[in-house]
Amino acid sequence: MARFMTLALALPLLSFGCNKDEGEDTAPEADTDTDTDTDTDTDTDTDTDTDTDTDTDTDTDTDTDTGTASLWDQLGGADAINAVLDGFLTNVAADTEINWMFANADLDNLKQMLYDQICEATGGGCTYTGQSMLDAHAGMAITDAQFNALVGDLVASLDSLGVDYSAGTAAETLLTVLAGMQGDIVEDPKGSSVYFNQLGGYGAVTAVIDEFLTQVGGDSAINGFFATTDLDNLNQMLVDQVCEATGGYCTYSGGTMLDVHAGMCISDADFDALVGDLLTALDNLGVPYSKALDGSGAADDLLVVLSGMRGDIVENCK
């Protein structure tokens, strides 16, 4: 939220008092004539003129100056925020802990959304039109570790630009606002609720697929099926497939197992060889699984899913 501090400066009330003009004129006239005939003439003329002119001029000038800049301005405005976001997104792209989450993102649009969100929250006058943090991250199974990696990428951007984020600074306030969003962004804090995270997340799944394809490439029983295959694309398809199937934030865009393997005449023996290569990959990486696939091993559920694909992959047409 934007934090604004307002400092009011008030001028004192100025009063101009009453001006009073008062005049009094008294003119007595006495005429005494004493003759044989005594005549007394007393004439009293009293004229009182009171003129009161009261002019009160009260001019009150109160000037309130909001002298403290908005958080947006304290952060440096548009140029500063754009520079921070550029560095942040560059760091995210290189961060293997979380960059896979942005593989299909429109980065230009993402930057604009982040800019608008920060601008609006810090009093820059923008309007954020994106989703709430809760809705935007629903289903992503984000962990505390991944959230902390994201914050670390932002801090690294601040560091590269020499931005001070010590206590009491504008940047520290921005980081505090971001930290407050953690509850809406993180769904699987310890990485223990979603199977994908239990397997070790994207990095672990990628390592398993890499090792699996290495084993397949050296397996003369089945490597002929992959002689003309784009192995980089196959690798990505398998990672996305496993990620999506286990609750990770990935989208598998390949075909169904039935359509992809149609006409390949894969036998049960070929399928068993493929599974054997996967088990060897798991062994080499120290990923536990049980022979009975009873759920006691971390990879048991994954192997159960693979076993369930046998009917769509095997044709036995030879």
C-alpha positions, 0 to 999 in steps of 0.5 A: 500500500502507498504510504503518505506522510503529510506535514501541515503548516498553519499560519496563525489567525490574524485579527484586526481589532475594533477602532472606536471614534467617540466625540461629545460636545456640550455647549451651555449658554446662560444669560442673566439680565438684572434690571428693575425687572429681573429676568432670568433666562437660562438656555441649556443646549446639550448636544451629544454626538457619538459616532462609533465606527467599528471595522474588524478585518480578519484575514486568515491565511492557512497554507497546508504544504504536503512537503513529504514526497510519495513513496513512488517519488522517494523510490525515484519514480519511473526511471528508477523502477524500470531499472530495478525491474529490468535487473530483476527480470534478468536475474529471474531468467538466470535463476534455475530455482524459479526461471522455469515458471516464466518459460511461457510468460510474456515478459514484456507484459509481465514487466508492465504488470509489475510496474503498474502494481508497484506504481499504484501501491506506492502512490505513483498514480498508475492503475494495476489491472492484473489479478490479485496475488492469490488468484494469479498464483493459484495452482503454482504450488510455490514454496517458501524457498521459491518465494525467497529466491524471487525476493533474492533476485529483486534484492540483487537488482537493488544491489547492482544499482546501489539502492539502499534498502536499510531500515527506514528507507523507501526501498525497505518499505517496498520490500516490506510490502512484497514480504506481506504478499507471501501468504497469498503467493505461497501454496506449499510452504515446505514443499511437502504437500504437492507431489512435484515438490516432494520429488524435489521440484523442477530441478530434480525432475530435470535431473532425472529426465537428463539421466534417463535419456542418457541411459536410453541413448546407450541402450541398444535394445531401444535407442533405435527408436530415437535415432531421428528424434530431436532429443532437446525437444523430447527432454523438454516434453518429458519434463513438462509431462512429469511436472504437470502429472505430479502437480507442478506448474507446467503445461505439457503440450505434446500429444497423447501417449496413444497418438505419439506412439501409434505405428511404432510397434513397441513391444512389451520388452521394449517398454520394459527396457524403457522402464529399466533405464528409468530405474537406473537413472533413479538409482544413479541419482539416489532417488528411492523407490520400492520394488512393490511400488507401495508408496514407501519410496519417493518415486513410487507414484511416478512409476505407477503413473508410467506403468499405467501408460503401457496400454497406450504405448505398447502395440506388439505388432511384430 
